[in-house]
Amino acid sequence: MQEKQSELEIIAREWLENRGVTINDIAELVYYLQSRYFENLNMDVCIHNVNRVLSKREVQHAILSGIQLDELAEKGLLKEPLQDIIRRDEGLYGIDEVIALSIVNVYGSIGFTSYGYIDKQKPGILKKLNEHSDGKVHTFLDDIVGAIAAAASSRLAHSSAGDIIEDKI
């Protein structure tokens, strides 16, 4: 059963896609994090959990805020020194991770460790975003995508085997 998406969720999903991130990209990260713990894990289950995370308003707000800051930095519209800090994705600038942690917090403590792990490993779409090979600024987006995957992974980990798809959380 598919729930109706809010206007805000539709916009957040469009913004992700416009930045080159698909639901399948995020679901692949969930699979990367959880496949060793669920013998019969498949992409449908991973996609389901990503969709549930994306249905949360606080996640939608984080997506919109982070992407907007990345886009402003691309256009040179932020004041210095913030413009340079975000454009370069300075290692000691931690606000991008703070926004990511607000997403991870939605589904419990497993998400925190999963986020830290995936943020260091940078598999799949995270590697592409982090390399900035498309010439865009992804200071916030890479952390947000990793956090969505970690939250979906945590959600999956907290689910019992029978509730993985048919849940009401």
Summary of the structure (lengths in Angstrom):
residues: 169
radius of gyration: 15.5
end to end distance: 13.5
largest distance: 52.0
contacts: 538
relative contact order: 0.19
helix: 68%
strand: 0%
